Amino acid sequence: MEKSELRNQMRTVLAAISAEERHTRSLDVCHQLRDTPEFRQAETIMLFLSMEQEVETSTLVLQAWKEGKTVALPRVRWAQREIEPVAIKSLETSPNPAVQGLRDPVGGTPISLARIDLVAVPGLAFDRRGYRLGRGKGFYDRFLSQKDFHGLRIALCFQEQLLPELLPVERHDIPMHMIVTDKKILRCNHPHGNSK
């Protein structure tokens, strides 16, 4: 199946999950990750600001702060076509004018990639090897492939987004180390750091 066709199919699948169910299942995803040694050992974590049909991550932000962790969120720099990680002290956000449903953190201090121990990555779908179908702009692949980033790459998604079939892989695609759904945790066999 073509990536564009699969993206449309996954958007339909995600749209069928009600807001109430999405909230409940998001809590399950967050609790699954929270209880892993990878999350417990991380000092600086980077989460994403959920778009409408994505796993809600605010619970993880609050849990991380409670445990004394530094929390970073992505700030999208459209002109440079890149993500800048910024450490935040509040969950205040503002709408991003470039993309409907995308929010940017208000305030925040840029932090170095080398500080990030764990990054949670959104996506439309993932396969069991850890490869990801994103929204097609390549922001996360570029971010994760930078030489200074050596953290764990962790997908947060609903069980329906974990595909039984393998995704087509291109040279620039960066696989996840772990996939965390509302039902299970899948550890993928990839070296740490930014290698594939």
Residue pairs with C-beta under 8 A, 6 or more apart in sequence:
1 9
3 133
3 136
3 168
4 136
6 124
6 125
6 133
6 167
7 124
7 133
7 135
7 136
10 124
10 125
10 133
10 161
11 53
11 124
13 160
13 161
14 53
14 124
14 158
14 160
14 161
15 53
17 25
17 53
17 158
17 160
22 53
22 55
22 56
22 158
23 56
25 55
25 158
25 182
26 50
26 55
26 56
26 57
26 59
26 182
27 56
27 59
28 182
28 183
29 55
29 156
29 157
29 158
29 180
29 181
29 182
30 55
30 56
30 57
30 59
30 60
30 63
30 156
31 59
32 180
32 181
32 182
32 184
32 185
33 39
33 60
33 120
33 154
33 156
33 180
33 185
34 60
34 63
36 178
36 180
36 185
38 118
38 152
38 154
38 178
39 45
39 118
40 67
41 117
42 69
42 117
42 118
42 151
42 152
43 69
43 70
43 117
44 69
44 70
44 71
44 72
44 87
44 111
44 115
44 116
44 117
44 118
45 60
45 64
45 69
45 70
45 71
45 72
45 116
45 117
45 118
45 119
45 120
46 71
46 72
46 73
46 74
46 85
46 116
46 118
46 119
46 120
46 151
47 57
47 60
47 61
47 64
47 71
47 72
47 73
47 120
48 54
48 57
48 73
48 74
48 120
48 121
48 122
48 156
49 57
49 73
49 74
49 93
49 102
49 103
49 104
49 105
50 56
50 57
50 58
50 122
51 101
51 102
51 122
52 101
54 122
54 156
55 122
55 156
55 157
55 158
57 120
57 156
58 91
60 120
61 71
61 88
61 91
64 71
65 71
70 87
70 111
70 115
71 87
71 88
72 85
72 86
72 87
72 88
72 108
72 111
72 116
73 85
73 86
73 88
73 105
73 108
74 83
74 84
74 85
74 86
74 139
74 143
75 83
75 84
75 85
75 86
75 104
75 105
75 108
76 82
76 83
76 84
76 96
76 98
76 99
76 102
76 104
76 139
77 83
77 84
78 98
81 137
81 138
81 139
81 142
82 139
82 142
82 143
83 139
83 140
83 142
83 143
84 110
85 110
85 111
85 113
85 116
86 105
86 107
86 108
86 109
86 110
86 111
87 108
87 109
87 110
87 111
88 105
88 107
88 108
89 107
89 108
90 106
90 107
92 105
92 106
92 107
93 103
93 104
93 105
93 106
94 103
94 104
94 106
95 102
95 103
95 104
96 102
96 103
96 104
112 148
113 146
113 148
113 149
113 151
114 148
114 149
114 150
116 149
116 151
117 151
117 152
118 151
118 152
118 154
119 144
119 149
119 151
119 152
119 153
119 154
120 154
120 155
120 156
121 132
121 140
121 144
121 153
121 154
121 155
121 156
121 176
122 134
122 140
122 155
122 156
122 157
123 132
123 133
123 134
123 140
123 155
123 157
123 161
124 133
124 134
124 135
124 161
125 132
125 133
125 157
125 161
125 162
125 163
125 167
126 132
126 133
126 155
126 157
126 161
126 162
126 163
126 167
126 176
126 179
127 162
127 163
127 165
127 166
127 167
128 162
128 163
128 166
128 179
128 186
128 188
129 166
129 175
129 188
130 153
130 155
130 175
130 176
130 177
130 178
130 179
130 186
130 188
130 190
131 166
131 167
131 169
131 173
131 175
131 176
132 140
132 155
132 167
132 173
132 174
132 175
132 176
133 167
134 140
134 141
138 172
140 174
141 172
141 173
141 174
143 149
144 153
144 174
144 194
145 172
145 174
145 194
146 194
147 194
149 194
150 192
150 193
150 194
152 177
152 178
152 192
153 174
153 175
153 176
153 177
153 178
154 176
154 177
154 178
154 179
154 180
155 176
155 178
155 179
155 180
156 180
157 179
157 180
157 181
158 181
158 182
159 181
159 182
159 183
159 184
161 181
162 179
162 181
162 186
173 196
174 194
174 196
175 188
175 190
175 196
176 188
176 190
177 187
177 188
177 190
177 192
178 185
178 186
178 187
178 188
179 185
179 186
179 188
180 186
190 196
